[in-house]
Amino acid sequence: MTAAQADLRTQFREMPDGLRIDRPTVADGGALWRIARDSRTLDLNSSYSYLLWCRDFAGTSVVARDADGQPVGFITGYIRPTRPGTLVVWQVAVDSAHRGRGLAAALLDGLTGRVTADRASAPVALNSLETTITPGNTASERLFLSYAERHGLAVDREVLFGAGVFPDGGHDPEILYRIGPFAG
């Protein structure tokens, strides 16, 4: 473990035993794709997109590693170009063998802590978090509402994309959750 990784670990919420938080690398892209595929709840992007995400958005994403260094969970995110103080969380996924231990919450706390502290990832002070959740995805609703409660943040919701705008049909609406503002 590098000194930078050790410093990051001390800033994060306690990780479940045997797991550590890290920045994703291109070598992790395939594992992230498999975890997303196996979740059976996420919209699966192409394997190529996960490789690009690990290359281009590693500073605004996190991966949980097991004792062997293998990815067992991740969050992908980016800074919204038209709102540079806003971190958009794109996907959250945890391998089925590691669910129910608070890993997603630890990853979310760790990601926002790192992005807040790392001016290379977010050159403007982070003041809000956004994500979208489809109706009925109670696990994601609980994750983000508990994050807001833990940090004393407000949550606003609105329909971002109605079902009718998706060209492939059969897609539920995407509800935007805007969480913040973060303290100065």
Beta strands, then each sheet from edge to edge (+ up, - down):
strand 1: 20-22
strand 2: 62-65
strand 3: 71-79
strand 4: 86-94
strand 5: 128-133
strand 6: 154-161
strand 7: 174-180
sheet 1: 1+ 2- 3+ 4- 5- 7+ 6-
end
